[in-house]
């Protein structure tokens, strides 16, 4: 009985606390790029990151192909 009372009290407390919490609003949009503000979408370059991701994906795929080939060779020898 005591655990049921504690659980009910805990759920009720969470419901009341959750209704009182408010999230922070979104930030202001960036300035107009024509008036001297930053570029729309930010200024982070993505070209280097794409190259790194492609290289890592090719290396991972090559490893998987090599492991599959190696396992197949082992099963053929048996």
Long-range contacts (C-beta under 8 A, 24 or more apart in sequence): none
